[in-house]
Amino acid sequence: MAVVLTVLVLFVAAFLAGFILLVIGAINFDFSNSEIPPGVNQPAKLRIIHIILICTAVVGKILENIGICTQVSFVRYMQGRKALGEDPKLFIKDLWFEKVPVRIYQPKAPSASQRRGVMFFHGGGWVFGSLETHEKLCRFIARESESVVVSVGYRLAPEHRYPAAYEDCLNATLHFLQHLEHYGVDPARVTVCGDSAGGNLAAAVSQTLAGRSDLPRLRAQILIYPGLQALDFNLPSYQQNQGVPLLFRERAASYMLHYLNGNATKLEEVLEGSHIPVDIKLNYRKWVSPDNIPEEFKVRGYKPRVLFDCTTEIFEKVKRFCEPTLCPLLAEDTIIQQLPESFILTCEYDVLRDDGLLYKKRLEDNGVRVTWYHLEDGFHGIINLFNSDWLSFPAGKRGLDNIV
């Protein structure tokens, strides 16, 4: 018995030692491949959050390797396990809009008139995120703006590829627009809103509904550091912020590929820009080009890149990157001109910054009114950290207050 216990203790000790070494190795890798710019306030907090995310990913990989669960499912579980309980100011209910799960937030206080309605699409690279991960954010928006907020639990990649997430968000929005009277919502004051991948989905849904005369017209779209294109991952913001948490350049491209194809095959070609034929790139250069980025955003270490051509075999795998429902920045002017008033939030230390800047220019060039709010000390994901106890960032709250 003593021998068995000794062996068991040694096994557990060896496992823990190996686990600790793996985590330390991941953290060391993180430190050597990431950068916290001096312009970020409270850099230690950002480093701690990033280390927590790295550790979660490492544990998930270990569990995947020993056959317990996939890394993706473990990370999703860890992200969504907090329950907030009841809210004294809101009625909160889980429903289904057609076949799409939603969570609706309705202010309890009586209203003399119909309320605003907000369709909210969460971020997470189409792979992560849920109704739970954005619960605090949706509650805040519903309370502070006295709006009915509908958070959409759309299907995630890689299990469900494009256009699954887009279709879920569109179908949930259509259902809401057709049943506004049930929720006391003013048909003239319905907004779509989303952060990161959710901003992509909000932009795509807004474009799809732009020409519909049989439905209430959207009042506005609110795009929070949206990812809007996959033609060029070498724009100034991708170069300048490629190693800035919480979204690395490589990870942004990987998420796009997982959403499109269910895997990250051809990631290197996408990163270097050899996934789209030169003639197609030149056709879209009027919209997706560093030339359309204001000069003040290029001073921090941007280097122009030469255009790479690609093979037919590579383009076949990613040609749907040219579809506006996946990359809304590529929509035709006739669609852009019909879009509602827009609010775009960008962060200086975010690889997706220039997607927002390019879309801002496209909207303005086509006569769409745009309110732009730029967090000069912000990084990707900061809005969802507006109220994370001791890991909160004042800039996140500042940005959210502007959204409200």
Order of alpha helices (4+ residues) and beta strands (2+ residues): alpha-alpha-alpha-beta-beta-beta-alpha-beta-alpha-beta-alpha-beta-alpha-alpha-alpha-alpha-alpha-alpha-beta-alpha-beta-alpha
